[in-house]
Every structure is written in structure tokens, then in C-alpha cells.
């Protein structure tokens, strides 16, 4: 699951760069959505990791 969070983070950063420099108009909004998905998966992976160690 941590692998997916890193992949979503990289995609969000790339989409954000394209959106902020005007290359793609909708890329900034896509980056926001991907960043939220990244945060949800990251928190979920942290919770699952802690649950397995306890």
C-alpha cells in the first residue's frame, strides 16, 4: 500500500507542475484530487502498519 501512496504522490506532483505552468488547464485540479488520495492512502498505510505491530 505504501508503494501506491508514493506513486500517487509522484503523479500529483507532476500533474501540479503541468497545471501551475499552464501546460494543462485541468492538471492542477487533478493534482489536488490525487494529493487527497495520496493522503488517505498514506494515513491508511500508517494505521495498518501500527495495527500489525501491536
C-alpha beads as a LAMMPS data file, in Angstrom:
LAMMPS data file: protein, C-alpha beads

54 atoms
53 bonds

1 atom types
1 bond types

-500.0 500.0 xlo xhi
-500.0 500.0 ylo yhi
-500.0 500.0 zlo zhi

Masses

1 110.0

Atoms # bond

1 1 1 0.000 0.000 0.000
2 1 1 2.920 2.324 0.676
3 1 1 4.020 1.771 -2.916
4 1 1 0.666 3.121 -4.183
5 1 1 0.926 6.194 -1.979
6 1 1 4.324 7.025 -3.422
7 1 1 3.032 6.507 -6.970
8 1 1 0.047 8.811 -6.330
9 1 1 2.355 11.417 -4.779
10 1 1 4.640 11.441 -7.816
11 1 1 1.687 11.667 -10.213
12 1 1 0.195 14.511 -8.159
13 1 1 3.463 16.445 -8.205
14 1 1 3.865 16.009 -11.976
15 1 1 0.244 16.999 -12.641
16 1 1 0.654 20.005 -10.343
17 1 1 3.755 21.185 -12.190
18 1 1 1.949 20.928 -15.527
19 1 1 -1.094 22.725 -14.172
20 1 1 0.744 25.566 -12.478
21 1 1 2.832 26.342 -15.553
22 1 1 -0.200 26.347 -17.856
23 1 1 0.692 23.253 -19.883
24 1 1 -2.584 21.553 -18.993
25 1 1 -5.544 23.525 -17.694
26 1 1 -7.154 20.723 -15.710
27 1 1 -3.947 19.267 -14.319
28 1 1 -3.993 21.414 -11.178
29 1 1 -7.421 20.134 -10.151
30 1 1 -6.341 16.577 -10.939
31 1 1 -3.267 17.133 -8.775
32 1 1 -5.460 18.212 -5.872
33 1 1 -7.581 15.079 -6.168
34 1 1 -4.531 12.828 -6.426
35 1 1 -2.957 14.537 -3.436
36 1 1 -6.062 13.831 -1.351
37 1 1 -5.965 10.191 -2.466
38 1 1 -2.293 10.093 -1.503
39 1 1 -3.041 11.442 1.959
40 1 1 -5.839 8.941 2.539
41 1 1 -3.687 6.006 1.430
42 1 1 -0.712 7.257 3.442
43 1 1 -2.713 7.568 6.643
44 1 1 -4.308 4.182 5.965
45 1 1 -0.921 2.546 5.499
46 1 1 0.346 4.094 8.736
47 1 1 -2.691 2.847 10.637
48 1 1 -2.383 -0.663 9.218
49 1 1 1.347 -0.764 9.952
50 1 1 0.759 0.252 13.575
51 1 1 -2.118 -2.207 13.915
52 1 1 0.122 -5.103 12.828
53 1 1 2.888 -4.269 15.281
54 1 1 0.616 -4.005 18.341

Bonds

1 1 1 2
2 1 2 3
3 1 3 4
4 1 4 5
5 1 5 6
6 1 6 7
7 1 7 8
8 1 8 9
9 1 9 10
10 1 10 11
11 1 11 12
12 1 12 13
13 1 13 14
14 1 14 15
15 1 15 16
16 1 16 17
17 1 17 18
18 1 18 19
19 1 19 20
20 1 20 21
21 1 21 22
22 1 22 23
23 1 23 24
24 1 24 25
25 1 25 26
26 1 26 27
27 1 27 28
28 1 28 29
29 1 29 30
30 1 30 31
31 1 31 32
32 1 32 33
33 1 33 34
34 1 34 35
35 1 35 36
36 1 36 37
37 1 37 38
38 1 38 39
39 1 39 40
40 1 40 41
41 1 41 42
42 1 42 43
43 1 43 44
44 1 44 45
45 1 45 46
46 1 46 47
47 1 47 48
48 1 48 49
49 1 49 50
50 1 50 51
51 1 51 52
52 1 52 53
53 1 53 54
